[in-house]
Amino acid sequence: MAQITLFPGTDIQHLCFDSRKADAGSVFFAIPGTQVDGHSFLSQVYAQGCKHWVVEKVPTELPADVTCVQVPDSNQALAEAAAEFYGHPSKKLKLVGITGTNGKTTTVTLLFELFKRLGHRCGLISTVVNKIEDKIIPSTHTTPDALSLNALLADMVAAGCSHAFMEVSSHAVVQKRIHAVQFSGAIFSNITRDHLDFHETFDEYIKAKKGFFDALPSSAFALTNVDDKRGMVMLQNTAAKKYGFGLLNAADFKAKIISNGVGGLQLEIDHQQVHAQLIGTFNAYNLLGIYAAALLLGEESHEVLVQISALKTAPGRFEQLAGSNNKMGIVDYAHTPDALENVLKTIQTIRDKSQRIITVVGCGGNRDTGKRPIMAELAAKYSDSVVLTSDNPRKEDPELILDQMEAGVPAELKSKVHRVSDRKKGIFYAVRELAAAGDIILVAGKGHENYQEIQGVKHDFDDKLVLGEAFS
């Protein structure tokens, strides 16, 4: 049991915002959501014995035995109560958050592995998986809700972790999931079009990312990619110590790409050369970002570079598979125009002149429709052949999604494009019908995901397994 400021002198067993979990020992937070409003379930939680409520709107008929606290923002109140309930675990860790459109998962995963190699006990919160040292906790969101987040951080503290690295999504900032969490540092990777179904405008999306930096304390560091045209915007109003990293512009942490090929990256960082197993300019930024963060967290430069050379990519991020007849498969999570363009440009750089690029790509349903024609146009521009297929169609008609994608392909590139709405058949078609010996097949969009959501139902589906099957 614990106490929270909202209900002084009351022993609380747990906090909840899911009405199904409310009982006599809990505090229920009524959250107005995009789909349902928690205020609609107050009679239900009362029937289940829960008589401590936090609301934005006090019900007209309030039972006499209920203690009801009205707040301006239930999400914020939940975040503050969660931090208090779990003993403010973020203050007991060196917690670093990473935000941006692309590179978040790779960056947090690399930081987690790097600091383990440097001898620290660490926690990881990512789109792919959450970890406390080697213990795996399934991940359902890029950034967990405030309750789950503080519980997870508390478990990390209990396990003796000194550092934790987490992805911070724009949704999490707007929904106050990270409110009352104290960060030791923040990293901005880049920003391009994404999540406009939620934020509605690109300016609102930028504002959400910037909100993370605006809330940092003066004790933290704020590290930004100065080569992104909005990188310095992130630092405008932060109280944190400001730093920049980049390959092109003047920065506190600078790197130079010496070579970039199938064997990996050869970089020069702070006048020292390091070979990394990762490929591509975008990974040069990711590696430079983790190097800079490590130094800002007090690590020694040479030892950091030694350990960086041993790091491998995150699951579903430019993962390579070998097929018969020297065919090469690449699975990547690229689901935004910028990410897809970066991956395809990287493949263009490392391929032999004789190797053709066949790209399999789709776009998620019930999400930003504006990026669909852009994704298809980029795929056609940088590939020799393209298979437009389903991603997670969710509750949309897959053929309608493909219609919207195909509309973006210029007339002169139409002959490159094929449509196969069934994703498994699309991958098989790319490998067995379109690809010749030595060609490269990129399967983009889902990366680490092991499911496909169709009409609200999640079906088992793993791009790597299906690609391996197609190769066999």
Salt bridges, closest charged atoms under 4 A:
ASP18 OD2 - ARG20 NH2 2.89
ASP23 OD1 - HIS14 NE2 3.66
ASP37 OD1 - HIS39 ND1 2.74
ASP37 OD2 - LYS57 NZ 3.12
ASP65 OD2 - LYS51 NZ 2.87
ASP73 OD2 - LYS176 NZ 2.84
GLU80 OE2 - HIS179 NE2 2.85
GLU133 OE1 - ARG121 NH1 3.91
ASP134 OD1 - LYS116 NZ 2.67
ASP194 OD2 - HIS195 NE2 3.23
ASP194 OD2 - HIS335 NE2 3.85
ASP194 OD1 - LYS371 NZ 3.53
ASP214 OD1 - LYS210 NZ 2.99
GLU299 OE2 - HIS120 NE2 2.86
GLU319 OE2 - LYS464 NZ 3.13
GLU341 OE2 - LYS345 NZ 3.43
ASP368 OD2 - ARG193 NE 2.84
ASP384 OD2 - ARG351 NH1 3.14
GLU396 OE2 - ARG372 NH2 2.61
GLU399 OE1 - ARG419 NH2 2.58
ASP403 OD1 - ARG419 NH1 2.66
GLU406 OE1 - ARG419 NH1 2.90
ASP439 OD2 - ARG356 NH1 2.70
GLU449 OE1 - LYS446 NZ 2.83
ASP463 OD2 - ARG423 NH2 2.87
GLU469 OE2 - LYS424 NZ 3.47
